[in-house]
Amino acid sequence: MIAMFVMMAVVIVILIRNQVTFRKKKQAEQVDEAFTVMVRSNDPAEVWNFLSAHYAKYVSQLLVEAGNIYDMLIKGFMTEDIRMLRKAAHKVDFEKENIKKYRRRELLGLRRCDQAISMEKTTWFHLAYNSLEQLRYGLKRIVEPCKEHVDNNFNPLPEEWKSEYAHVAEKINELTLQITSMIKETDYADSMAITQECEAVSRQLSQLRDLQLERLRKGEGSMHVAYLYLNLIQESQQFVSGIKHLLRASRRFSHHA
């Protein structure tokens, strides 16, 4: 009786794994098929329509992943969760290949669009993907020292500093999600308002940076932790600048000037 139940459990596990594998294979085939349509079509208008949809889908995916990594590394650092920080570091490295892959595919499509459109959009296309690259570099510059700090059991971040940063981190996550939604839906009606919010958060980070520099001058807390927190603030400010530039480039890429 027990053997029968074990056998049934094994069969169920195998079926589930096969179903997951099949689903992933079908998804990959759909991506390849869509890419094939873009590079083989002889209609420049069709190529542009597909390219626009492809950009909206995958650039928004890349941005949402950058936002997830940022959220993960902040939480990992604040809670001294080394496993979370290691996972964030792994994801940062993995995203390098995704950015390269989608950039390469879409660049092939852009070259097959109408020449006027291609010339108009090329600059914004590269600015968008350069912004994604800068986001990834910034995340790496945050996660590596944070991971090393926690892994070596150095002094934790003071509760006061955690508290003052929590609101800003939450706002950065909100802005990332809002910009992701705009790119995915190709709806930039609120882009100016979001740009202004990005600038407001950047000013908040400047205030935190100045406060932290003052703490360093006074010798408050562990110097190692103080400089690490300062790095977090400065790189987060660059992250906000990156998502703002990505929003601008995506808006210009998706719409005719």
PASEBA-1860 file (N, C-alpha, C; in nm, 3 decimals):
! residues 257
1> MIAMFVMM> 0.084/-0.121/0.000/0.000/0.000/0.000/0.088/0.126/0.000 ~ 0.187/0.126/0.089/0.278/0.241/0.098/0.355/0.257/-0.032 ~ 0.397/0.143/-0.088/0.472/0.147/-0.214/0.389/0.207/-0.326 ~ 0.258/0.178/-0.326/0.169/0.231/-0.429/0.159/0.383/-0.416 ~ 0.145/0.431/-0.293/0.138/0.576/-0.271/0.267/0.646/-0.314 ~ 0.380/0.583/-0.282/0.510/0.639/-0.321/0.519/0.647/-0.473 ~ 0.475/0.537/-0.540/0.479/0.534/-0.685/0.391/0.643/-0.745 ~ 0.271/0.661/-0.687/0.180/0.765/-0.736/0.241/0.904/-0.717
9> AVVIVILI> 0.308/0.925/-0.604/0.371/1.053/-0.577/0.481/1.082/-0.678 ~ 0.560/0.979/-0.709/0.668/0.994/-0.807/0.612/1.029/-0.943 ~ 0.503/0.961/-0.983/0.440/0.986/-1.112/0.389/1.129/-1.120 ~ 0.326/1.177/-1.011/0.273/1.314/-1.008/0.386/1.416/-1.023 ~ 0.496/1.393/-0.951/0.610/1.484/-0.959/0.666/1.489/-1.101 ~ 0.678/1.372/-1.165/0.729/1.366/-1.302/0.636/1.440/-1.397 ~ 0.505/1.421/-1.380/0.408/1.489/-1.467/0.416/1.640/-1.452 ~ 0.430/1.685/-1.327/0.438/1.829/-1.302/0.565/1.886/-1.366
17> RNQVTFRK> 0.677/1.816/-1.349/0.803/1.863/-1.408/0.795/1.867/-1.560 ~ 0.734/1.764/-1.616/0.720/1.760/-1.762/0.634/1.875/-1.813 ~ 0.527/1.906/-1.736/0.438/2.015/-1.775/0.510/2.149/-1.769 ~ 0.590/2.170/-1.664/0.666/2.294/-1.650/0.768/2.308/-1.763 ~ 0.837/2.198/-1.793/0.935/2.198/-1.901/0.869/2.229/-2.035 ~ 0.752/2.168/-2.057/0.679/2.190/-2.182/0.636/2.335/-2.195 ~ 0.588/2.393/-2.085/0.542/2.531/-2.088/0.658/2.626/-2.118 ~ 0.774/2.601/-2.054/0.890/2.684/-2.080/0.936/2.673/-2.224
25> KKQAEQVD> 0.931/2.552/-2.278/0.972/2.529/-2.416/0.880/2.604/-2.512 ~ 0.748/2.599/-2.485/0.652/2.668/-2.571/0.673/2.819/-2.566 ~ 0.701/2.870/-2.445/0.726/3.014/-2.433/0.849/3.054/-2.512 ~ 0.954/2.973/-2.503/1.076/3.002/-2.577/1.051/2.999/-2.727 ~ 0.969/2.902/-2.771/0.937/2.891/-2.912/0.859/3.013/-2.960 ~ 0.768/3.063/-2.875/0.690/3.181/-2.911/0.781/3.303/-2.926 ~ 0.878/3.316/-2.835/0.971/3.427/-2.843/1.051/3.418/-2.972 ~ 1.100/3.298/-3.002/1.179/3.278/-3.124/1.095/3.304/-3.249
33> EAFTVMVR> 0.971/3.259/-3.245/0.882/3.279/-3.360/0.856/3.427/-3.382 ~ 0.830/3.500/-3.274/0.805/3.643/-3.286/0.929/3.715/-3.339 ~ 1.046/3.677/-3.292/1.169/3.738/-3.338/1.191/3.708/-3.487 ~ 1.157/3.587/-3.527/1.170/3.549/-3.668/1.082/3.635/-3.756 ~ 0.959/3.662/-3.709/0.868/3.746/-3.787/0.929/3.885/-3.805 ~ 0.989/3.938/-3.700/1.045/4.073/-3.707/1.161/4.080/-3.806 ~ 1.248/3.981/-3.805/1.368/3.990/-3.889/1.343/3.941/-4.032 ~ 1.232/3.873/-4.057/1.205/3.822/-4.191/1.100/3.900/-4.269
41> SNDPAEVW> 1.025/3.983/-4.198/0.921/4.060/-4.265/0.983/4.159/-4.364 ~ 0.918/4.174/-4.477/0.963/4.270/-4.578/0.885/4.401/-4.571 ~ 0.798/4.411/-4.471/0.717/4.531/-4.455/0.774/4.615/-4.340 ~ 0.840/4.726/-4.367/0.900/4.808/-4.261/0.800/4.852/-4.154 ~ 0.675/4.878/-4.196/0.573/4.919/-4.099/0.541/4.805/-4.002 ~ 0.535/4.683/-4.055/0.510/4.567/-3.970/0.626/4.544/-3.874 ~ 0.746/4.562/-3.925/0.865/4.547/-3.840/0.861/4.647/-3.725 ~ 0.827/4.773/-3.755/0.821/4.876/-3.650/0.713/4.843/-3.547
49> NFLSAHYA> 0.597/4.798/-3.591/0.490/4.764/-3.498/0.533/4.652/-3.404 ~ 0.598/4.551/-3.461/0.643/4.441/-3.377/0.755/4.486/-3.283 ~ 0.848/4.565/-3.337/0.959/4.615/-3.255/0.908/4.697/-3.137 ~ 0.810/4.782/-3.162/0.754/4.865/-3.054/0.695/4.779/-2.944 ~ 0.621/4.675/-2.985/0.560/4.585/-2.887/0.667/4.507/-2.812 ~ 0.769/4.463/-2.886/0.879/4.387/-2.825/0.953/4.473/-2.723 ~ 0.980/4.597/-2.760/1.048/4.691/-2.669/0.966/4.712/-2.542 ~ 0.837/4.739/-2.559/0.750/4.765/-2.444/0.749/4.646/-2.349
57> KYVSQLLV> 0.744/4.527/-2.405/0.737/4.406/-2.322/0.868/4.379/-2.248 ~ 0.979/4.381/-2.321/1.104/4.336/-2.260/1.179/4.444/-2.184 ~ 1.168/4.569/-2.227/1.231/4.675/-2.148/1.159/4.690/-2.015 ~ 1.027/4.677/-2.017/0.953/4.684/-1.890/0.989/4.565/-1.800 ~ 1.013/4.448/-1.860/1.056/4.332/-1.781/1.193/4.356/-1.719 ~ 1.284/4.411/-1.797/1.418/4.440/-1.745/1.413/4.541/-1.632 ~ 1.326/4.641/-1.645/1.315/4.742/-1.540/1.251/4.686/-1.414 ~ 1.149/4.604/-1.430/1.085/4.548/-1.311/1.182/4.456/-1.237
65> EAGNIYDM> 1.268/4.389/-1.312/1.368/4.303/-1.247/1.471/4.388/-1.174 ~ 1.511/4.501/-1.233/1.603/4.592/-1.164/1.541/4.643/-1.034 ~ 1.411/4.675/-1.040/1.342/4.720/-0.919/1.335/4.611/-0.814 ~ 1.310/4.488/-0.857/1.305/4.375/-0.763/1.440/4.353/-0.696 ~ 1.547/4.364/-0.776/1.681/4.346/-0.720/1.712/4.457/-0.619 ~ 1.676/4.581/-0.653/1.700/4.692/-0.561/1.627/4.668/-0.429 ~ 1.501/4.629/-0.438/1.422/4.602/-0.318/1.484/4.488/-0.237 ~ 1.529/4.384/-0.307/1.587/4.268/-0.241/1.717/4.303/-0.169
73> LIKGFMTE> 1.803/4.381/-0.234/1.932/4.411/-0.172/1.916/4.508/-0.054 ~ 1.819/4.602/-0.065/1.795/4.693/0.048/1.744/4.615/0.169 ~ 1.647/4.527/0.146/1.594/4.445/0.255/1.701/4.353/0.312 ~ 1.782/4.295/0.221/1.888/4.206/0.267/1.990/4.278/0.353 ~ 2.023/4.401/0.314/2.120/4.479/0.390/2.062/4.523/0.523 ~ 1.940/4.572/0.521/1.878/4.622/0.644/1.855/4.511/0.746 ~ 1.824/4.390/0.699/1.796/4.278/0.790/1.916/4.186/0.806 ~ 2.028/4.221/0.742/2.151/4.140/0.747/2.126/3.996/0.701
81> DIRMLRKA> 2.053/3.984/0.593/2.021/3.854/0.536/2.119/3.824/0.422 ~ 2.223/3.747/0.452/2.328/3.721/0.353/2.275/3.640/0.235 ~ 2.180/3.551/0.259/2.125/3.470/0.148/2.051/3.560/0.049 ~ 1.978/3.657/0.100/1.906/3.750/0.013/2.005/3.835/-0.068 ~ 2.112/3.877/-0.005/2.212/3.957/-0.074/2.285/3.876/-0.181 ~ 2.313/3.751/-0.151/2.378/3.665/-0.250/2.285/3.641/-0.369 ~ 2.158/3.624/-0.340/2.061/3.605/-0.448/2.053/3.730/-0.535 ~ 2.053/3.847/-0.471/2.049/3.973/-0.545/2.173/3.987/-0.632
89> AHKVDFEK> 2.289/3.950/-0.578/2.414/3.960/-0.655/2.410/3.868/-0.777 ~ 2.356/3.748/-0.758/2.344/3.653/-0.870/2.252/3.709/-0.978 ~ 2.142/3.769/-0.937/2.047/3.824/-1.033/2.108/3.941/-1.111 ~ 2.188/4.022/-1.044/2.254/4.133/-1.112/2.342/4.081/-1.226 ~ 2.418/3.977/-1.198/2.505/3.918/-1.300/2.423/3.855/-1.413 ~ 2.313/3.789/-1.377/2.229/3.722/-1.477/2.166/3.823/-1.572 ~ 2.129/3.941/-1.521/2.063/4.041/-1.603/2.153/4.097/-1.712 ~ 2.283/4.085/-1.696/2.376/4.134/-1.798/2.348/4.067/-1.932
97> ENIKKYRR> 2.327/3.936/-1.930/2.301/3.863/-2.054/2.164/3.896/-2.111 ~ 2.065/3.916/-2.026/1.932/3.951/-2.075/1.933/4.086/-2.146 ~ 2.001/4.183/-2.088/2.009/4.316/-2.150/2.077/4.305/-2.287 ~ 2.187/4.233/-2.293/2.259/4.216/-2.420/2.171/4.146/-2.523 ~ 2.098/4.043/-2.479/2.016/3.964/-2.572/1.905/4.049/-2.634 ~ 1.830/4.119/-2.550/1.717/4.196/-2.603/1.765/4.317/-2.682 ~ 1.874/4.377/-2.641/1.929/4.490/-2.716/1.970/4.444/-2.856 ~ 2.036/4.331/-2.863/2.082/4.281/-2.993/1.965/4.248/-3.085
105> RELLGLRR> 1.863/4.183/-3.031/1.746/4.147/-3.112/1.673/4.270/-3.164 ~ 1.652/4.365/-3.075/1.575/4.482/-3.116/1.655/4.573/-3.208 ~ 1.786/4.573/-3.193/1.868/4.652/-3.285/1.860/4.595/-3.427 ~ 1.853/4.464/-3.438/1.834/4.403/-3.570/1.702/4.447/-3.632 ~ 1.598/4.451/-3.548/1.468/4.496/-3.597/1.469/4.642/-3.636 ~ 1.537/4.725/-3.556/1.542/4.869/-3.583/1.610/4.897/-3.717 ~ 1.709/4.818/-3.750/1.780/4.836/-3.877/1.694/4.798/-3.997 ~ 1.584/4.725/-3.972/1.499/4.682/-4.082/1.371/4.767/-4.092
113> CDQAISME> 1.364/4.870/-4.009/1.251/4.963/-4.017/1.274/5.063/-4.131 ~ 1.172/5.142/-4.156/1.187/5.252/-4.252/1.306/5.338/-4.209 ~ 1.384/5.381/-4.305/1.508/5.454/-4.275/1.484/5.579/-4.191 ~ 1.377/5.651/-4.221/1.347/5.773/-4.146/1.318/5.741/-3.999 ~ 1.240/5.636/-3.976/1.209/5.595/-3.839/1.335/5.546/-3.769 ~ 1.413/5.466/-3.840/1.536/5.412/-3.783/1.630/5.525/-3.738 ~ 1.645/5.625/-3.821/1.733/5.737/-3.787/1.678/5.815/-3.668 ~ 1.547/5.831/-3.665/1.482/5.907/-3.557/1.493/5.835/-3.424
121> KTTWFHLA> 1.484/5.702/-3.426/1.472/5.626/-3.302/1.602/5.570/-3.248 ~ 1.706/5.562/-3.332/1.829/5.495/-3.290/1.890/5.555/-3.163 ~ 1.898/5.688/-3.159/1.957/5.754/-3.042/1.881/5.720/-2.915 ~ 1.748/5.728/-2.919/1.666/5.701/-2.800/1.674/5.554/-2.761 ~ 1.682/5.467/-2.860/1.697/5.324/-2.833/1.824/5.297/-2.752 ~ 1.935/5.352/-2.798/2.062/5.328/-2.729/2.065/5.397/-2.593 ~ 2.005/5.514/-2.583/1.999/5.580/-2.452/1.919/5.498/-2.352 ~ 1.811/5.434/-2.399/1.730/5.350/-2.311/1.810/5.231/-2.261
129> YNSLEQLR> 1.876/5.161/-2.352/1.952/5.043/-2.310/2.078/5.082/-2.232 ~ 2.135/5.196/-2.262/2.247/5.244/-2.179/2.200/5.272/-2.037 ~ 2.079/5.323/-2.023/2.023/5.348/-1.890/2.005/5.216/-1.814 ~ 1.956/5.114/-1.884/1.941/4.983/-1.821/2.076/4.927/-1.776 ~ 2.178/4.946/-1.859/2.312/4.902/-1.822/2.361/4.977/-1.698 ~ 2.338/5.107/-1.695/2.382/5.186/-1.580/2.308/5.145/-1.452 ~ 2.181/5.111/-1.466/2.107/5.061/-1.350/2.172/4.934/-1.297 ~ 2.208/4.845/-1.388/2.270/4.719/-1.347/2.406/4.743/-1.280
137> YGLKRIVE> 2.488/4.831/-1.338/2.617/4.863/-1.278/2.599/4.923/-1.138 ~ 2.501/5.011/-1.126/2.476/5.072/-0.995/2.433/4.971/-0.891 ~ 2.347/4.878/-0.931/2.304/4.773/-0.839/2.422/4.687/-0.794 ~ 2.512/4.661/-0.888/2.631/4.582/-0.854/2.720/4.657/-0.756 ~ 2.731/4.789/-0.775/2.814/4.870/-0.684/2.751/4.880/-0.545 ~ 2.621/4.857/-0.535/2.557/4.856/-0.403/2.569/4.719/-0.339 ~ 2.534/4.615/-0.414/2.519/4.483/-0.354/2.653/4.422/-0.312 ~ 2.759/4.443/-0.389/2.886/4.378/-0.357/2.942/4.422/-0.221
145> PCKEHVDN> 2.954/4.553/-0.193/3.004/4.592/-0.060/2.907/4.557/0.053 ~ 2.776/4.562/0.025/2.679/4.524/0.127/2.690/4.376/0.161 ~ 2.707/4.294/0.059/2.721/4.150/0.080/2.848/4.119/0.159 ~ 2.957/4.185/0.123/3.083/4.164/0.195/3.071/4.208/0.340 ~ 3.001/4.320/0.362/2.982/4.373/0.497/2.906/4.274/0.586 ~ 2.795/4.225/0.536/2.712/4.132/0.614/2.782/3.998/0.631 ~ 2.847/3.953/0.525/2.916/3.824/0.529/3.027/3.822/0.632 ~ 3.089/3.937/0.657/3.198/3.946/0.755/3.151/3.986/0.894
153> NFNPLPEE> 3.019/3.993/0.911/2.960/4.023/1.043/3.009/4.155/1.101 ~ 3.022/4.256/1.013/3.058/4.389/1.062/2.937/4.451/1.134 ~ 2.959/4.567/1.194/2.852/4.634/1.269/2.731/4.661/1.179 ~ 2.611/4.633/1.228/2.492/4.659/1.147/2.464/4.809/1.133 ~ 2.379/4.841/1.037/2.338/4.979/1.017/2.256/5.025/1.138 ~ 2.285/5.142/1.196/2.206/5.189/1.311/2.058/5.201/1.277 ~ 1.973/5.175/1.374/1.829/5.178/1.353/1.781/5.315/1.305 ~ 1.843/5.419/1.353/1.805/5.555/1.312/1.826/5.572/1.161
161> WKSEYAHV> 1.936/5.520/1.111/1.966/5.533/0.969/1.872/5.447/0.884 ~ 1.842/5.329/0.936/1.746/5.242/0.866/1.611/5.311/0.853 ~ 1.567/5.373/0.962/1.437/5.437/0.965/1.430/5.554/0.868 ~ 1.534/5.636/0.863/1.532/5.753/0.776/1.538/5.714/0.628 ~ 1.596/5.597/0.600/1.610/5.556/0.461/1.489/5.479/0.411 ~ 1.412/5.420/0.502/1.301/5.331/0.463/1.201/5.401/0.371 ~ 1.166/5.525/0.403/1.066/5.597/0.323/1.118/5.623/0.182 ~ 1.244/5.661/0.172/1.302/5.689/0.041/1.307/5.562/-0.044
169> AEKINELT> 1.348/5.452/0.018/1.355/5.324/-0.054/1.217/5.283/-0.106 ~ 1.117/5.304/-0.023/0.980/5.271/-0.064/0.936/5.357/-0.183 ~ 0.973/5.485/-0.181/0.935/5.574/-0.290/1.008/5.536/-0.420 ~ 1.133/5.494/-0.408/1.207/5.450/-0.526/1.140/5.328/-0.588 ~ 1.096/5.236/-0.505/1.026/5.117/-0.555/0.896/5.156/-0.626 ~ 0.822/5.251/-0.568/0.697/5.296/-0.628/0.722/5.360/-0.766 ~ 0.823/5.445/-0.773/0.854/5.511/-0.900/0.896/5.410/-1.007 ~ 0.974/5.311/-0.966/1.017/5.207/-1.060/0.898/5.133/-1.117
177> LQITSMIK> 0.801/5.100/-1.032/0.681/5.029/-1.078/0.596/5.118/-1.169 ~ 0.586/5.245/-1.136/0.507/5.336/-1.219/0.568/5.353/-1.357 ~ 0.699/5.367/-1.362/0.767/5.381/-1.491/0.758/5.251/-1.570 ~ 0.770/5.139/-1.502/0.753/5.009/-1.567/0.618/4.999/-1.635 ~ 0.515/5.039/-1.563/0.379/5.033/-1.618/0.364/5.123/-1.740 ~ 0.422/5.243/-1.735/0.416/5.335/-1.849/0.479/5.273/-1.973 ~ 0.598/5.214/-1.955/0.669/5.155/-2.069/0.591/5.035/-2.123 ~ 0.541/4.952/-2.033/0.469/4.832/-2.075/0.342/4.866/-2.152
185> ETDYADSM> 0.268/4.967/-2.104/0.142/5.005/-2.166/0.159/5.111/-2.275 ~ 0.280/5.160/-2.293/0.310/5.267/-2.388/0.218/5.387/-2.365 ~ 0.202/5.421/-2.239/0.115/5.532/-2.199/0.199/5.629/-2.115 ~ 0.237/5.739/-2.177/0.328/5.833/-2.112/0.258/5.964/-2.073 ~ 0.128/5.957/-2.054/0.051/6.077/-2.022/0.100/6.145/-1.894 ~ 0.144/6.064/-1.796/0.187/6.119/-1.668/0.339/6.127/-1.655 ~ 0.408/6.123/-1.767/0.555/6.115/-1.761/0.618/6.239/-1.696 ~ 0.563/6.357/-1.721/0.619/6.478/-1.663/0.603/6.478/-1.511
193> AITQECEA> 0.487/6.435/-1.465/0.462/6.429/-1.320/0.557/6.330/-1.253 ~ 0.578/6.215/-1.317/0.668/6.114/-1.261/0.813/6.164/-1.263 ~ 0.849/6.237/-1.369/0.983/6.295/-1.376/1.005/6.391/-1.259 ~ 0.905/6.471/-1.229/0.915/6.565/-1.116/0.927/6.490/-0.983 ~ 0.857/6.377/-0.972/0.868/6.295/-0.849/1.008/6.237/-0.836 ~ 1.065/6.195/-0.949/1.203/6.145/-0.947/1.299/6.253/-0.897 ~ 1.278/6.375/-0.945/1.365/6.486/-0.904/1.346/6.518/-0.756 ~ 1.224/6.503/-0.706/1.198/6.527/-0.563/1.269/6.423/-0.477
201> VSRQLSQL> 1.264/6.296/-0.519/1.333/6.190/-0.446/1.484/6.212/-0.451 ~ 1.533/6.257/-0.566/1.676/6.286/-0.579/1.719/6.395/-0.481 ~ 1.632/6.495/-0.461/1.663/6.601/-0.364/1.664/6.545/-0.222 ~ 1.572/6.454/-0.192/1.572/6.389/-0.061/1.702/6.313/-0.037 ~ 1.747/6.245/-0.141/1.872/6.169/-0.128/1.991/6.263/-0.111 ~ 1.985/6.379/-0.174/2.092/6.478/-0.156/2.096/6.526/-0.011 ~ 1.978/6.544/0.048/1.971/6.585/0.188/2.029/6.476/0.279 ~ 1.996/6.350/0.249/2.051/6.239/0.327/2.203/6.230/0.311
209> RDLQLERL> 2.249/6.254/0.188/2.394/6.252/0.163/2.465/6.358/0.246 ~ 2.409/6.480/0.247/2.470/6.588/0.324/2.468/6.557/0.473 ~ 2.359/6.498/0.519/2.348/6.459/0.660/2.453/6.354/0.695 ~ 2.472/6.259/0.605/2.569/6.153/0.631/2.712/6.205/0.626 ~ 2.739/6.299/0.538/2.872/6.360/0.534/2.901/6.434/0.663 ~ 2.799/6.498/0.718/2.815/6.567/0.846/2.844/6.468/0.958 ~ 2.777/6.354/0.955/2.804/6.248/1.054/2.947/6.199/1.044 ~ 2.993/6.186/0.921/3.131/6.141/0.902/3.230/6.243/0.958
217> RKGEGSMH> 3.202/6.370/0.936/3.291/6.475/0.988/3.295/6.472/1.141 ~ 3.180/6.437/1.201/3.172/6.432/1.347/3.219/6.298/1.404 ~ 3.244/6.202/1.314/3.290/6.071/1.359/3.183/5.988/1.426 ~ 3.059/6.008/1.385/2.949/5.932/1.446/2.943/5.790/1.390 ~ 2.934/5.693/1.480/2.918/5.554/1.439/3.045/5.496/1.379 ~ 3.033/5.370/1.337/3.145/5.301/1.273/3.175/5.365/1.139 ~ 3.302/5.395/1.112/3.340/5.457/0.986/3.308/5.367/0.867 ~ 3.328/5.237/0.885/3.301/5.142/0.777/3.153/5.146/0.740
225> VAYLYLNL> 3.067/5.139/0.842/2.923/5.142/0.818/2.882/5.277/0.760 ~ 2.941/5.384/0.810/2.905/5.518/0.765/2.936/5.537/0.616 ~ 3.053/5.490/0.573/3.089/5.502/0.432/3.004/5.410/0.345 ~ 2.969/5.294/0.398/2.884/5.202/0.323/2.744/5.262/0.302 ~ 2.692/5.325/0.405/2.561/5.391/0.395/2.568/5.508/0.298 ~ 2.678/5.582/0.301/2.695/5.693/0.208/2.697/5.642/0.064 ~ 2.764/5.530/0.041/2.766/5.469/-0.092/2.626/5.429/-0.136 ~ 2.549/5.372/-0.042/2.411/5.333/-0.072/2.328/5.453/-0.116
233> IQESQQFV> 2.342/5.564/-0.044/2.267/5.686/-0.077/2.306/5.737/-0.216 ~ 2.436/5.746/-0.241/2.483/5.801/-0.368/2.444/5.713/-0.486 ~ 2.456/5.582/-0.471/2.421/5.491/-0.580/2.269/5.488/-0.601 ~ 2.193/5.505/-0.494/2.047/5.510/-0.508/2.005/5.635/-0.584 ~ 2.078/5.744/-0.561/2.051/5.867/-0.636/2.078/5.845/-0.785 ~ 2.184/5.771/-0.816/2.212/5.738/-0.955/2.106/5.645/-1.013 ~ 2.052/5.557/-0.931/1.945/5.467/-0.974/1.822/5.548/-1.013 ~ 1.787/5.646/-0.931/1.672/5.731/-0.962/1.696/5.809/-1.090
241> SGIKHLLR> 1.817/5.860/-1.107/1.852/5.930/-1.231/1.839/5.836/-1.351 ~ 1.879/5.710/-1.332/1.871/5.612/-1.440/1.730/5.582/-1.484 ~ 1.638/5.564/-1.388/1.500/5.534/-1.427/1.434/5.656/-1.490 ~ 1.475/5.775/-1.447/1.422/5.898/-1.508/1.467/5.909/-1.654 ~ 1.594/5.882/-1.680/1.645/5.887/-1.816/1.584/5.777/-1.903 ~ 1.561/5.661/-1.843/1.498/5.552/-1.917/1.355/5.590/-1.956 ~ 1.284/5.655/-1.867/1.148/5.701/-1.897/1.149/5.797/-2.015 ~ 1.240/5.893/-2.011/1.248/5.992/-2.120/1.282/5.925/-2.253
249> ASRRFSHH> 1.381/5.838/-2.251/1.423/5.772/-2.375/1.312/5.682/-2.429 ~ 1.242/5.612/-2.342/1.134/5.522/-2.385/1.018/5.601/-2.444 ~ 0.987/5.714/-2.382/0.879/5.799/-2.435/0.913/5.848/-2.576 ~ 1.037/5.891/-2.595/1.079/5.941/-2.725/1.091/5.828/-2.827 ~ 1.132/5.711/-2.781/1.143/5.597/-2.873/1.005/5.551/-2.920 ~ 0.909/5.552/-2.831/0.777/5.494/-2.861/0.687/5.588/-2.942 ~ 0.716/5.718/-2.935/0.632/5.814/-3.006/0.713/5.894/-3.107 ~ 0.647/5.934/-3.214/0.715/6.017/-3.314/0.732/6.157/-3.258
257> A> 0.846/6.217/-3.285/0.875/6.352/-3.235/0.783/6.454/-3.301
END
